Amino acid sequence: MSGVGIAGLDAVLERLRSLPGAVQEGLARALARASLDLQAEAQGKLSGGVLRSRTGALRASIVATVSASASGVSAAIGSDLPYAAFQEYGFQGIETVGAHLRTIKQAFGRPLRAGSERIAVSAYDRKADYPAHSFLRSALADRQAEIMSGLETAVAEAVTA
């Protein structure tokens, strides 16, 4: 009786079993690098490139996260500030301004004698037309080729290693 055997079959099977994990680890590293670069790009756009920085709160709120699970790897970048979406996408419509106190220093073009006074302003609606100042989408568009190249390199390295 004769038999046929394949030399190194166990090593090949082990390599094929480890391939999905190696690809996922490589993609996680590439996405982590890409998300940090994208975060820096978006923050740069908020330093005068797209929007002039007033307080720096929007720029400081940009956060990039990478998460891995059994089903894959994902990256997210964004801000939790309520006005970030208005800046990114713009807004047209009616907005309600809540009641508040306003400090006035002059009336009818003349300074007040006491220096300044606080007056109550009741709530009102106003028509708003804010133009879009894309800092996230434009940063992604600027870095798209670099991100895709990094992901392709990560997969190629994981497969050939």
C-alpha positions, 0 to 999 in steps of 0.5 A, spaced: 500 500 500 502 506 498 500 513 502 501 520 500 503 525 505 504 533 505 510 535 508 509 541 512 502 541 512 501 542 520 505 549 519 501 551 513 494 550 517 497 553 523 499 559 519 492 560 515 489 559 522 493 565 525 492 569 519 485 573 521 488 575 528 495 577 524 491 581 519 486 584 525 492 586 529 495 590 523 489 593 521 488 596 529 495 599 529 494 602 522 487 605 524 490 607 530 496 611 527 491 614 521 486 616 527 491 620 530 494 623 524 486 625 522 485 628 529 491 632 528 489 634 521 482 636 524 485 640 530 489 644 525 483 646 521 480 648 527 487 653 528 485 657 523 485 653 517 477 652 516 475 656 523 478 661 527 480 659 534 476 663 539 477 659 546 480 652 543 474 648 546 472 645 539 479 643 537 480 640 544 474 636 544 476 632 537 477 625 540 479 619 536 478 612 538 479 605 535 476 599 538 477 592 536 472 586 537 471 579 534 468 581 528 473 587 526 476 593 528 473 600 527 475 607 528 471 613 530 473 621 530 469 626 533 466 631 538 461 631 543 460 639 543 453 640 541 455 646 536 460 641 533 455 639 528 453 646 526 460 648 524 461 641 520 454 641 517 452 648 517 445 650 519 439 653 516 432 654 520 429 657 526 433 657 533 430 659 539 434 663 544 433 662 551 432 667 556 438 670 559 441 676 562 445 681 558 450 686 560 450 693 557 455 698 558 452 704 554 445 706 552 443 710 545 451 711 544 453 714 551 456 710 557 452 708 563 453 712 569 454 706 573 459 703 568 454 697 566 448 694 568 445 687 567 438 687 563 433 681 562 432 678 555 426 674 554 426 668 550 425 669 542 426 665 536 431 667 530 432 665 523 439 662 523 443 661 516 450 658 518 454 656 513 458 649 513 465 649 516 467 642 515 473 640 519 472 633 520 470 631 513 475 635 509 481 632 514 478 625 512 478 627 504 485 630 505 488 624 508 484 618 504 489 616 500 494 616 506 489 612 510 488 607 504 495 606 503 497 605 510 491 599 511 493 596 504 500 596 507 498 593 514 494 587 510 500 586 506 505 585 512 500 581 516 499 576 510 507 576 508 510 575 515 
